[in-house]
Amino acid sequence: MKSKALKNTLLIVALLLVGAAMIFASIDIRLYIAYIVFAIAIVALVGFAIYSLAANARKSIGSIGAGAAIVGIMLLFYFISPRTDVSAELLEKTGTGIGWSPIIGSGLYTIYLLLAAFVALLAFFSVRNMLK
């Protein structure tokens, strides 16, 4: 029990230090901290996904299918997104290469689709619960 309290206290202290650094540090340090936190989150996501797949392969079939569907949707949006919708001047101004245009478009379209699906599911289940 004492070990758990110590771990929780250390986690709170670490989070407070990161929060203080994000408030008072320069922009470069804040960006590095954000990158480190993002990398930790990605490693944790992949690690727990692999662990879950190894532990419960049968139960993970739906998650694998959903992940494959998201990747498929992103690839579809990558191939159908316009390549010439942004002027060359704007790309030069922002320092973005022309090759990034379909990647950015794919990400935007994927977010739009997921948001629309979320709103549709929220409306569907709200109405369904009201009718019960």
PLY file of the C-alpha trace (Angstrom):
ply
format ascii 1.0
element vertex 132
property float x
property float y
property float z
element edge 131
property int vertex1
property int vertex2
end_header
0.00 0.00 0.00
2.85 2.35 0.87
4.53 1.68 -2.46
1.38 2.64 -4.38
1.10 5.92 -2.45
4.76 6.68 -3.20
4.24 5.97 -6.92
1.18 8.20 -7.02
3.03 10.99 -5.23
5.96 10.75 -7.63
3.57 10.83 -10.60
1.84 13.94 -9.26
5.19 15.65 -8.69
6.34 14.75 -12.22
3.11 16.08 -13.71
3.43 19.30 -11.71
7.01 19.76 -12.93
5.96 19.19 -16.54
3.08 21.62 -16.07
5.38 24.25 -14.59
7.81 23.79 -17.46
4.97 24.19 -19.95
3.92 27.45 -18.31
7.25 29.11 -17.53
9.77 27.62 -19.97
10.72 28.97 -23.38
8.90 27.79 -26.48
11.73 25.44 -27.51
11.61 23.55 -24.22
7.81 23.39 -24.41
7.98 21.87 -27.87
10.53 19.28 -26.75
8.34 18.37 -23.77
5.31 18.06 -26.04
7.24 15.81 -28.42
8.46 13.63 -25.55
4.96 13.29 -24.08
3.57 12.51 -27.53
6.25 9.87 -28.11
5.51 8.28 -24.73
1.81 8.17 -25.59
2.48 6.54 -28.97
4.83 3.95 -27.44
2.25 3.17 -24.74
-0.52 2.87 -27.33
1.44 0.48 -29.51
2.75 -1.47 -26.52
-0.67 -2.01 -24.96
-2.16 -2.88 -28.35
0.48 -5.56 -28.89
0.01 -6.84 -25.33
-3.76 -6.97 -25.75
-3.41 -8.76 -29.07
-1.05 -11.31 -27.56
-3.19 -11.84 -24.46
-6.63 -11.99 -26.13
-6.27 -12.61 -29.84
-9.91 -13.61 -30.34
-11.28 -10.54 -28.55
-8.99 -8.23 -30.52
-10.43 -9.10 -33.94
-12.90 -6.19 -33.82
-10.18 -3.73 -32.85
-7.94 -4.97 -35.65
-10.81 -4.58 -38.10
-11.53 -1.04 -36.88
-7.86 -0.11 -37.15
-7.68 -1.54 -40.67
-10.82 0.40 -41.62
-9.30 3.68 -40.36
-6.08 3.01 -42.29
-8.12 2.16 -45.39
-10.16 5.35 -45.07
-7.00 7.41 -44.66
-5.48 5.82 -47.77
-8.68 6.42 -49.73
-8.72 10.08 -48.68
-5.02 10.37 -49.51
-5.63 9.26 -53.07
-8.75 11.39 -53.63
-7.56 14.58 -51.94
-6.74 17.40 -54.37
-3.08 18.20 -55.01
-3.56 21.73 -56.33
-6.08 23.25 -53.92
-3.47 25.44 -52.19
-1.51 28.08 -54.03
2.26 27.74 -54.38
2.73 31.10 -52.63
0.97 29.87 -49.51
3.02 26.68 -49.51
6.23 28.70 -49.76
5.06 31.09 -47.05
4.38 28.25 -44.61
7.44 26.23 -45.63
5.32 23.26 -46.60
6.22 21.16 -49.61
3.69 20.25 -52.28
3.98 16.61 -51.22
2.37 17.40 -47.88
-0.86 18.65 -49.44
-2.50 15.21 -49.87
-1.29 14.09 -46.44
-2.81 17.14 -44.76
-5.99 16.74 -46.81
-6.25 13.09 -45.87
-5.90 13.92 -42.19
-8.54 16.65 -42.39
-11.01 14.49 -44.29
-10.49 11.62 -41.84
-11.16 13.90 -38.88
-14.29 15.26 -40.59
-15.57 11.74 -41.23
-14.90 10.59 -37.67
-16.58 13.71 -36.26
-19.64 13.14 -38.47
-19.78 9.48 -37.41
-19.51 10.50 -33.75
-22.34 13.03 -34.07
-24.53 10.54 -35.97
-23.95 7.82 -33.36
-24.59 10.29 -30.55
-27.90 11.34 -32.12
-28.89 7.73 -32.85
-28.26 6.45 -29.34
-29.84 9.53 -27.75
-33.05 8.99 -29.72
-32.95 5.25 -29.03
-32.61 5.83 -25.29
-35.45 8.34 -25.31
-37.75 5.84 -27.03
-37.07 3.07 -24.48
0 1
1 2
2 3
3 4
4 5
5 6
6 7
7 8
8 9
9 10
10 11
11 12
12 13
13 14
14 15
15 16
16 17
17 18
18 19
19 20
20 21
21 22
22 23
23 24
24 25
25 26
26 27
27 28
28 29
29 30
30 31
31 32
32 33
33 34
34 35
35 36
36 37
37 38
38 39
39 40
40 41
41 42
42 43
43 44
44 45
45 46
46 47
47 48
48 49
49 50
50 51
51 52
52 53
53 54
54 55
55 56
56 57
57 58
58 59
59 60
60 61
61 62
62 63
63 64
64 65
65 66
66 67
67 68
68 69
69 70
70 71
71 72
72 73
73 74
74 75
75 76
76 77
77 78
78 79
79 80
80 81
81 82
82 83
83 84
84 85
85 86
86 87
87 88
88 89
89 90
90 91
91 92
92 93
93 94
94 95
95 96
96 97
97 98
98 99
99 100
100 101
101 102
102 103
103 104
104 105
105 106
106 107
107 108
108 109
109 110
110 111
111 112
112 113
113 114
114 115
115 116
116 117
117 118
118 119
119 120
120 121
121 122
122 123
123 124
124 125
125 126
126 127
127 128
128 129
129 130
130 131
